[in-house]
């Protein structure tokens, strides 16, 4: 093939042609040389002259004999003098078979080098995998080693293993992994092939990801004026798959990823022989791809068709087997993935209720935050799209999506999912959806509406779902300065909750920490925060640990600003990893306050800019107002009175609008006095705040503590 391709470009292969003819006859001693036997004779001037100049070639030709046949006629002798004197050709007849093969390869490379006059060239070897056994590529290795004036490109699914035979290949071979064919190139190929319907082009181009052969199937089918069918695709892809192995593949199509243990479990469940040999054969197919954690997956195109071949009963039984397997794995190191897969297969097996799905979501959320739950939500929605309508599961899907948005502080998504009070309190999912609705209103600044929703669940629902509603009702009482009422309600929730409800009790302890902190009782605040930290540690919750970091950063910004800086940075990182923008924004605020207190003004300005940007992105109005108050303090320290007044007015307007944090309104009035200015709006808001506050001791004691700590912002 290479000789024909280069020959068409003007390269002469006289010596190679003679050597190949000799080798061919050595391998076929019973046949004579003829145009019918050697396909490239018509392209070979030297062999054509041999046949034209003689009435026949001896059955067993030799190199010497062929050269002598070329010597007939003076002109021919003059032209072929270089052949008569060629040392390699002169030795061909004495070479054993293996050496003769090497000589043929050598003469091809030499003729190419001379014919190209040392100009560069490109050789492309497509589908190297088709060589099969490693021993079959010896000729190619020998040839490539001698093609030293050109570039050889070898297309292969796997890297060339040639360094196993000779270490020198390591410095010669350059690996170039190829990604999928770009979408534009796919569309161009389809258009050139006659597939011009834009909608069909999109369908085919997307389905061909990882399987470029599918594009060619589609082009082939266009000539018959019909879209390539799934059955035809399967026939093409599976034509080299042993019939017994197809059953394995059909069962594996139920799994999104699989490994040897999973393969063995499925095979045993359906009474199929399983072993390492069968496993290695299956995973060697081109449509089986590596997946994370040393697992494998089938190409999506193959999966959808294979799974469709299973009966409903077998498919559900396969899901049940995998549901059990992933449940067992949920106690290992990759628990979030195992829990999601267990839930996915539980849905497929139709063995999970709404309440059980909520249990899976709770375990996933404790281990991985919003990212883990969002995957479960996507699986549930896909299941609902392919199944009969199920109101309970639909409400569960909205509940989980809303709770995932709560972890991200995404008020807009929460409110969209919970519009028009679309929940049913008698169900567990409905009660949780209502609590999530309260969170959406709370984050968005609709404090009164949020408190009303929380109270409706706390008072109208029995069971554990009422506890978070009670907790958040207490939280809003705390946020609105009713500190005594917050403590009393927190005690009620604690008394009605199980002792081992560690996350709930950690949340309650953290609530009491916040109430104490906004009451400027920092010693009590630290005690409650330590209690919350212990509870979260017992629960093993990643989210709780990140919340604790944020609260410690906020507390230390008041009590130990030097230490607060490192803790705040850890809190930012932890919450960013979870995607919790509102908590990351609060941590940036604490970082800015600590830097301000110790006099690092440029760093404080940068941190507060990050805080404001992050909190605006999260839609967390009260948190954004807190950050602006700290920014006002920075302006005060820098003597920027006008900027400080602008920040104070903006923060006060926001805090009044969202009806929270009256002690912050009092803080704004204190900063106003530091500026030695007056503002009726700020003063009126501060006085109303004093009227609304229910302190843990007395208002006078609270203001004394507040003023003592606020002096730290002055110097």
Residue pairs with C-beta under 8 A, 6 or more apart in sequence:
2 108
2 123
3 13
3 16
3 17
3 20
3 40
3 108
4 40
4 43
6 13
6 112
6 115
6 121
7 13
7 40
7 43
7 44
8 43
10 115
11 111
11 112
11 115
11 116
12 45
12 111
12 115
13 44
13 108
13 111
13 112
13 115
14 45
14 46
14 80
14 83
14 111
15 83
15 86
15 88
15 89
15 107
15 110
15 111
16 104
16 107
16 108
16 110
16 111
17 40
17 44
17 46
17 47
18 46
18 47
18 63
18 66
18 67
18 83
18 89
18 92
19 63
19 88
19 89
19 92
19 100
19 103
19 104
19 107
20 38
20 104
21 33
21 38
21 47
21 61
21 66
22 61
22 62
22 63
22 66
22 92
22 93
22 100
23 100
23 101
23 104
24 33
24 37
24 38
25 31
25 33
25 59
25 60
25 61
26 97
26 100
28 37
29 59
29 60
30 59
31 37
31 59
32 56
32 57
32 58
32 59
32 61
33 41
33 47
33 50
33 51
33 57
33 61
34 41
34 51
34 57
35 41
35 42
35 51
38 47
41 47
41 48
41 51
42 48
46 70
46 80
46 83
49 70
49 76
50 57
50 66
50 69
50 70
51 57
53 69
53 70
53 72
53 73
53 76
54 69
57 66
57 69
58 65
62 92
62 93
63 89
63 90
63 92
63 93
64 90
64 93
67 80
67 83
67 84
67 89
70 76
70 80
70 83
71 77
71 80
71 84
83 89
88 103
88 106
88 107
89 107
91 103
92 100
92 103
95 103
101 139
102 142
105 139
105 142
105 143
105 146
106 146
108 143
109 143
109 146
109 147
109 148
112 121
112 147
112 149
112 150
113 148
113 149
116 149
116 150
118 149
119 149
120 149
120 150
120 151
121 149
121 150
121 151
122 150
122 151
122 152
122 153
123 147
123 150
123 151
123 152
123 153
124 152
124 153
124 155
125 140
125 152
125 153
125 154
125 155
126 155
127 155
127 156
128 137
128 140
128 154
128 155
128 156
128 160
129 156
129 157
129 158
131 137
131 140
134 161
141 162
141 165
144 152
144 154
154 160
157 286
159 175
160 169
160 173
162 169
162 173
163 169
163 170
163 173
180 209
180 210
180 212
181 189
181 208
181 212
181 215
183 205
186 204
186 205
186 208
186 215
187 201
187 205
189 215
189 219
190 196
190 201
190 204
190 205
190 215
190 218
190 219
191 201
193 215
193 216
193 218
193 219
193 222
194 219
194 222
194 223
195 201
195 204
195 218
195 219
195 222
200 227
204 214
204 215
204 218
204 228
205 215
207 214
207 300
207 301
208 214
208 215
208 218
209 300
210 289
210 299
210 300
211 287
211 299
211 301
213 236
213 237
214 228
214 233
214 301
217 228
217 232
217 233
217 236
218 227
218 228
220 228
221 227
221 228
221 229
221 232
230 304
230 305
230 308
231 305
233 301
233 305
234 302
234 305
234 306
237 287
237 302
238 246
238 249
241 249
241 285
242 281
245 278
245 281
245 282
247 270
247 272
248 263
248 266
248 267
248 272
248 278
248 282
249 282
249 298
249 302
249 306
250 306
250 307
250 309
250 310
251 266
251 267
251 270
251 272
251 310
251 314
251 318
252 258
252 263
252 266
252 282
252 298
252 306
253 298
253 302
253 303
253 304
253 306
253 307
253 310
254 266
254 307
254 310
254 315
254 318
254 319
254 322
254 345
254 348
255 262
255 266
255 322
256 297
256 341
256 344
257 291
257 292
257 293
257 295
257 296
257 297
258 295
258 296
258 297
259 293
259 294
259 295
259 296
260 276
260 279
261 325
262 295
262 322
262 325
263 274
263 279
263 282
264 274
264 279
265 321
265 322
265 325
266 272
266 318
266 321
266 322
267 273
267 274
267 278
268 274
269 317
269 318
269 321
270 314
270 317
270 318
282 288
283 296
287 298
287 299
287 301
287 302
288 296
288 297
288 298
288 299
289 296
289 297
289 298
289 299
290 296
291 297
293 334
293 337
297 303
298 306
307 315
310 318
315 348
316 348
316 349
316 350
317 349
319 345
319 346
319 347
319 348
319 349
320 345
320 349
320 351
322 341
322 345
323 342
323 345
323 346
323 348
323 349
323 351
326 338
326 339
326 341
326 342
326 345
327 338
327 342
329 335
329 338
329 341
329 342
330 338
330 339
330 342
330 363
332 338
335 363
335 367
336 364
336 367
336 368
336 372
339 360
339 363
339 364
339 367
339 372
340 360
340 364
340 372
340 375
340 376
340 379
342 360
343 352
343 357
343 360
343 376
343 379
344 376
344 379
346 352
346 356
346 357
346 360
347 357
347 379
347 380
347 383
348 383
352 360
353 392
354 392
354 393
354 395
354 396
354 427
354 428
354 429
355 428
355 429
357 376
357 380
357 393
357 396
357 400
358 396
358 399
358 400
358 428
358 429
358 432
360 376
361 373
361 376
361 400
361 403
364 372
364 373
364 376
365 372
365 373
365 403
365 404
365 407
365 543
366 503
366 539
366 540
366 541
366 542
366 543
366 544
367 540
367 541
367 542
368 542
368 578
369 407
369 542
369 543
369 546
369 577
369 578
369 579
369 580
370 404
370 405
370 407
370 408
370 578
370 579
370 580
371 578
371 579
373 400
373 403
373 404
373 407
374 401
374 404
376 400
377 397
377 400
377 401
377 404
380 393
380 396
380 397
380 400
381 397
383 393
384 390
384 393
384 394
384 397
392 427
392 429
395 423
395 424
395 427
395 429
395 430
395 433
396 429
398 417
398 418
398 422
398 433
399 423
399 429
399 430
399 432
399 433
399 436
401 413
401 417
402 413
402 414
402 417
402 418
402 433
402 436
402 437
402 439
402 440
403 432
403 436
405 411
405 413
405 414
405 417
405 436
405 440
406 414
406 436
406 439
406 440
406 443
407 543
407 578
407 579
407 580
408 579
408 580
408 581
408 618
409 443
409 580
409 581
409 582
409 583
409 618
409 619
409 620
410 618
410 619
411 440
411 441
411 443
411 444
411 618
411 619
411 620
412 444
412 619
413 440
414 436
414 437
414 439
414 440
414 443
415 437
415 440
415 441
415 444
417 433
417 436
418 433
418 434
418 436
418 437
418 440
421 434
421 437
422 433
423 430
423 431
423 433
423 434
423 437
424 430
425 431
425 434
425 456
425 457
425 460
425 461
428 463
428 465
431 457
431 461
431 463
431 465
431 466
431 469
432 465
432 468
434 453
434 456
434 457
434 469
435 453
435 454
435 457
435 465
435 468
435 469
435 472
437 453
438 450
438 451
438 453
438 454
438 457
438 469
438 472
439 450
439 472
440 450
441 447
441 449
441 450
441 453
442 450
442 472
442 476
443 582
443 618
443 619
443 620
443 621
444 619
444 621
445 621
445 622
445 654
445 657
445 658
446 658
447 476
447 479
447 480
447 658
447 659
447 660
448 659
450 472
450 476
451 473
451 476
451 477
454 469
454 470
454 472
454 473
454 476
455 469
455 473
456 469
457 465
457 466
457 469
458 466
458 469
458 470
458 473
461 469
464 497
464 498
464 501
467 493
467 496
467 497
467 501
467 504
468 504
468 507
470 489
470 492
470 493
470 496
471 490
471 493
471 504
471 507
471 508
471 511
473 489
474 485
474 486
474 487
474 489
474 490
474 493
474 508
474 511
475 486
475 511
475 514
476 660
477 483
477 485
477 486
477 489
478 486
478 511
478 514
478 515
478 518
479 518
479 622
479 660
479 661
480 659
480 660
480 661
480 662
480 692
481 518
481 661
481 662
481 663
481 689
481 692
481 693
481 694
482 692
482 693
482 694
483 515
483 518
483 519
483 693
483 694
483 695
483 696
484 694
484 695
484 696
485 694
486 511
486 512
486 515
487 512
487 515
487 696
490 508
490 511
490 512
493 504
493 508
494 505
494 508
497 504
497 505
499 505
502 535
502 536
502 538
502 539
503 535
503 536
503 539
503 541
503 544
505 535
506 531
506 532
506 533
506 534
506 535
506 536
506 539
506 541
506 544
507 532
507 544
509 528
509 529
509 531
509 532
509 535
510 528
510 529
510 532
510 547
510 548
510 551
512 528
513 525
513 526
513 528
513 529
513 532
513 551
513 555
514 525
514 551
515 696
516 522
516 524
516 525
516 528
516 696
517 525
517 554
517 555
517 558
518 661
518 663
518 664
519 663
519 695
519 696
519 702
519 705
520 663
520 702
520 705
520 706
520 709
521 696
521 705
522 555
522 558
522 559
522 709
525 555
526 555
526 559
529 548
529 551
529 552
529 555
532 544
532 548
532 551
533 548
535 544
536 544
536 545
536 547
536 548
537 545
542 578
543 578
543 580
545 574
546 571
546 574
546 575
546 577
546 578
546 580
546 583
547 583
549 567
549 570
549 571
549 574
549 575
549 587
550 571
550 575
550 583
550 586
550 587
550 590
552 567
552 571
553 564
553 567
553 568
553 570
553 571
553 587
553 590
553 591
553 594
554 586
554 587
554 589
554 590
556 563
556 564
556 567
556 568
556 590
556 594
557 564
557 568
557 590
557 591
557 593
557 594
557 597
558 593
558 709
558 712
561 593
561 594
561 595
561 597
561 598
562 594
562 598
564 590
564 591
564 593
564 594
565 591
565 594
565 595
568 587
568 588
568 590
568 591
568 594
569 587
569 591
571 583
571 584
571 587
571 590
572 584
572 587
572 588
572 591
575 581
575 583
575 584
575 587
576 584
581 614
581 615
581 617
581 618
581 620
582 614
582 615
582 618
582 620
582 623
584 614
585 610
585 611
585 612
585 614
585 615
585 618
585 620
585 623
585 624
585 627
586 611
586 615
586 623
586 626
588 607
588 608
588 610
588 611
588 614
588 627
589 607
589 608
589 611
589 615
589 623
589 626
589 627
589 630
591 607
591 611
592 604
592 605
592 607
592 608
592 611
592 627
592 630
592 631
592 634
593 604
593 630
593 633
595 601
595 603
595 604
595 607
596 604
596 630
596 633
596 634
596 637
596 713
597 712
597 713
601 634
601 637
601 638
604 634
605 634
608 627
608 630
608 631
608 634
611 627
611 630
612 624
612 627
612 628
612 631
615 623
615 624
615 627
616 624
621 654
621 657
621 658
622 654
622 655
622 658
622 660
622 661
624 654
625 650
625 651
625 654
625 655
625 658
625 661
625 664
626 651
626 661
626 664
628 647
628 650
628 651
628 654
629 647
629 648
629 651
629 664
629 667
629 668
629 671
631 647
632 644
632 647
632 648
632 651
632 668
632 671
633 644
633 671
633 713
635 641
635 643
635 644
635 647
636 644
636 671
636 674
636 675
636 713
636 714
637 713
637 714
641 675
641 677
644 671
644 675
645 675
645 677
645 679
648 668
648 671
648 672
648 679
648 682
649 679
649 681
649 682
651 664
651 668
652 665
652 668
652 681
652 682
652 685
653 681
655 661
655 664
655 665
655 668
655 685
656 665
656 685
662 688
662 689
662 690
662 692
662 693
663 689
663 693
663 702
663 706
665 682
665 685
665 686
665 688
665 689
666 686
666 689
666 690
666 703
666 706
667 706
667 710
668 682
668 685
668 686
669 682
669 683
669 685
669 686
670 706
670 707
670 710
671 710
671 713
672 678
672 679
672 682
672 683
674 714
690 699
693 699
693 702
695 701
695 702
696 702
